[in-house]
């Protein structure tokens, strides 16, 4: 099994005998991610007052409910809550817009009406143990799992919204913020989720802090990626073998964008 580290790779051709081409397709949706750490680890990592109950998830897809970390109203205490992945702005007429707002580009947060208010006052962290990206091969889309070098828990930068519809229907939702890729991930794709360092969690969650300086590509030296079981291609498939490494990717690959 070959793991790709930033200080050991120039192109994926060196690793798999395949030259990576420039991205040709751009899909306006985020790649899926995993959250496998137990509740005890989340409570310790994020400083939660109570230990959440949750099961490992190996293929978290857009429009499903995802675990998020927010501040308790009126305090700086953090709590874990589940929100629908796909932001529904408070002013939306219905919920259909959410499927188009699963990502928010950091460069335009202050300009886009869908994200402007949430960026000012409704930020969250979205816990993860890794996220997927795909490369298109001659025969299939080959998924890669991207993680910290030690496989540890981390958090995406997110925004959340509170929407109220007819008949007192209430729905809270979120989106993942993206930025340009670091040098390590650029051969796969030119965008990546914003990852917030643990030392900056308060700075991101507290609305009084601008937070814009945190929306940077995560350091290449702390990341790793490797090809995994193609079964993860099916959004409804969530078994543990989604993260099983495979020995090599198919040849003659081209990158397929799953991060906007």
TASULVEN-V899963 format. One record per backbone hydrogen bond with DSSP energy under -0.5 kcal/mol. NH is the residue of the N-H (numbers start at 1). CO is the residue of the C=O. E is the energy in kcal/mol with one decimal. If there is no record, write none. Layout:
NH:CO:E + NH:CO:E
//
This chain:
3:1:-0.5 + 4:225:-2.6 + 5:3:-0.6 + 6:223:-0.7 + 8:5:-1.8 + 9:6:-0.6 + 10:11:-0.6 + 14:11:-1.4 + 15:11:-0.6 + 16:12:-3.0 + 17:13:-1.9 + 18:12:-0.7 + 21:253:-0.7 + 24:255:-0.9 + 25:255:-0.7 + 27:257:-0.8 + 29:27:-1.3 + 33:60:-1.4 + 34:130:-2.7 + 35:57:-2.5 + 41:38:-0.7 + 42:38:-1.8 + 43:39:-2.6 + 44:40:-1.9 + 45:41:-2.9 + 46:42:-2.6 + 47:43:-0.7 + 48:43:-1.7 + 49:78:-0.8 + 52:50:-0.6 + 54:52:-0.6 + 57:35:-2.7 + 58:238:-0.6 + 60:33:-3.0 + 63:85:-2.2 + 64:61:-1.4 + 66:83:-3.1 + 68:81:-2.7 + 69:125:-3.0 + 70:68:-0.5 + 70:79:-2.5 + 72:77:-3.7 + 75:72:-2.1 + 79:70:-2.8 + 81:68:-2.3 + 81:79:-0.5 + 83:66:-2.3 + 84:172:-2.1 + 85:64:-2.8 + 86:84:-0.8 + 86:174:-3.1 + 87:101:-2.3 + 89:87:-0.6 + 92:89:-1.8 + 97:94:-0.5 + 98:95:-1.7 + 99:96:-0.8 + 100:97:-1.6 + 101:98:-1.7 + 104:176:-1.9 + 106:178:-2.6 + 108:105:-1.4 + 109:106:-0.9 + 111:108:-0.8 + 112:108:-2.5 + 115:112:-1.3 + 116:112:-2.2 + 117:113:-0.5 + 119:115:-2.6 + 120:116:-1.2 + 121:117:-1.6 + 122:118:-2.9 + 124:158:-2.6 + 125:69:-2.0 + 126:156:-2.0 + 127:125:-0.6 + 128:154:-2.3 + 129:34:-2.7 + 130:34:-0.9 + 131:146:-2.1 + 132:32:-3.3 + 133:144:-2.1 + 134:256:-0.7 + 135:142:-2.2 + 136:254:-3.0 + 137:140:-3.5 + 138:251:-0.8 + 142:135:-3.6 + 142:140:-0.7 + 143:141:-0.7 + 144:133:-3.3 + 145:226:-2.7 + 146:131:-3.2 + 146:144:-0.5 + 147:224:-2.6 + 149:222:-1.7 + 151:148:-1.9 + 154:128:-2.6 + 156:126:-2.5 + 157:194:-2.3 + 158:124:-2.7 + 159:175:-1.6 + 160:122:-2.2 + 161:173:-2.2 + 163:161:-0.5 + 163:171:-2.5 + 165:169:-3.4 + 168:165:-0.6 + 169:166:-1.2 + 171:163:-2.7 + 173:161:-1.8 + 174:84:-2.6 + 175:159:-1.9 + 176:102:-2.0 + 177:157:-2.6 + 178:104:-2.4 + 179:192:-2.9 + 181:190:-1.7 + 186:182:-1.3 + 188:185:-1.7 + 189:185:-2.3 + 192:179:-2.4 + 194:177:-3.0 + 196:155:-2.2 + 196:194:-0.5 + 200:197:-2.1 + 201:198:-1.2 + 204:200:-1.9 + 205:201:-2.5 + 206:202:-2.5 + 207:205:-0.6 + 209:206:-1.8 + 214:211:-1.6 + 215:212:-1.4 + 216:214:-1.9 + 222:219:-1.4 + 223:220:-1.9 + 224:147:-2.4 + 225:4:-1.6 + 226:145:-1.4 + 228:143:-2.3 + 229:244:-1.5 + 232:229:-1.8 + 233:230:-2.1 + 234:231:-1.5 + 235:233:-0.7 + 237:234:-1.9 + 238:236:-0.6 + 242:239:-2.0 + 243:240:-1.6 + 244:241:-1.3 + 246:227:-2.0 + 254:136:-2.8 + 255:21:-0.7 + 256:134:-1.8 + 257:25:-1.4
//
